[in-house]
Amino acid sequence: MLSKHGTLESAILSTLWDLENNGVMTNTVKDVYEILAKNSTDKRAYTTIKTVMDRLFEKNILLRYKQGKKFFYRTAYSNNEIVINSLQEIANRYCNGSLSKLSKILETIDNDRLIGV
């Protein structure tokens, strides 16, 4: 699964999760492109969004299927699944695999401190 991804990958995944949480399960590159263009100050080309979505498909993070001439995309994992997997990878790397040890560390972190990270 995915533990580290770029800013644009994160924006695409967040956009798809929002759409899916609102019941929209058939999303095209154009759908994602239009939402990102409307909600972001970073303007990206349609072809850039398509390339990144295709790469997320190749990484098995997105599902892709074709109907007629159009490709549609869905996320392969929920936001929670990605977060849990990422936390487990951090625990494996820094806490001998112990999520409870990682949890105790997280409890000591002040939210104001995290904002600057």
C-alpha positions in Angstrom: 0.0 0.0 0.0 1.0 3.6 0.1 2.9 5.2 2.9 4.4 8.3 1.2 3.0 10.2 -1.7 3.4 13.6 -3.2 1.3 16.7 -2.7 -0.6 16.3 -6.0 -1.2 12.6 -5.3 -2.6 13.6 -1.9 -4.9 16.2 -3.5 -6.2 13.7 -6.0 -6.9 11.1 -3.4 -8.6 13.6 -1.1 -10.7 14.8 -4.0 -11.8 11.3 -4.9 -12.5 10.4 -1.2 -14.7 13.5 -1.0 -16.6 12.5 -4.1 -17.0 8.9 -3.0 -18.1 10.0 0.5 -20.8 12.0 -1.3 -22.0 9.0 -3.3 -20.2 9.8 -6.6 -18.4 6.6 -7.6 -17.8 7.1 -11.3 -15.1 9.8 -11.6 -13.1 10.8 -14.6 -9.8 12.7 -14.9 -11.9 15.6 -16.0 -14.0 15.5 -12.8 -10.9 15.6 -10.6 -9.1 18.2 -12.8 -12.1 20.6 -12.6 -12.4 20.3 -8.8 -8.7 20.8 -8.3 -8.6 23.8 -10.6 -11.6 25.3 -8.7 -10.2 24.7 -5.2 -6.5 25.2 -5.6 -4.2 28.2 -6.3 -1.7 25.7 -8.0 -2.9 25.4 -11.5 -2.1 22.0 -13.0 -2.5 20.9 -16.6 -5.1 18.2 -17.4 -2.4 16.0 -18.7 -0.5 16.3 -15.4 -3.6 15.2 -13.4 -4.1 12.3 -15.9 -0.5 11.1 -15.6 -0.6 11.2 -11.8 -3.9 9.3 -11.7 -2.5 6.7 -14.1 0.5 6.3 -11.8 -1.7 5.9 -8.8 -3.5 3.2 -10.7 -0.2 1.5 -11.5 0.7 1.6 -7.8 -2.7 -0.1 -7.1 -3.9 3.0 -5.1 -6.6 3.7 -7.6 -8.9 1.4 -9.5 -9.6 2.1 -13.1 -12.2 0.8 -15.5 -13.4 1.6 -19.0 -17.0 2.2 -20.1 -17.2 3.0 -23.8 -14.3 5.4 -24.5 -14.0 6.8 -21.0 -11.9 5.7 -18.1 -13.4 6.0 -14.6 -11.4 5.9 -11.4 -12.1 5.0 -7.7 -9.9 4.7 -4.7 -8.7 1.2 -3.8 -8.4 2.1 -0.1 -10.3 4.4 2.2 -8.6 7.3 3.8 -8.6 5.4 7.1 -6.9 2.4 5.6 -4.1 4.6 4.2 -3.6 6.4 7.6 -3.6 3.1 9.5 -1.1 1.6 7.1 1.1 4.6 7.3 1.0 4.6 11.1 1.9 0.9 11.1 4.9 1.6 8.8 6.0 4.4 11.2 5.6 2.1 14.2 7.6 -0.6 12.4 10.4 1.8 11.6 10.7 3.7 14.8 8.8 1.8 17.6 9.7 -1.8 17.0 6.3 -2.3 15.4 4.3 -1.2 18.5 1.3 0.9 17.6 0.7 1.4 21.4 4.2 2.9 21.8 3.5 5.2 18.8 0.2 6.1 20.3 1.8 7.2 23.6 4.3 9.3 21.6 1.4 10.9 19.7 -0.4 11.7 22.9 2.5 13.8 24.1 2.6 16.0 20.9 1.1 19.4 21.2 -1.1 20.2 18.1 0.5 23.7 17.9 3.8 22.0 17.4 2.5 19.9 14.5 1.2 22.9 12.6 4.7 24.0 11.9 5.8 20.6 10.6 
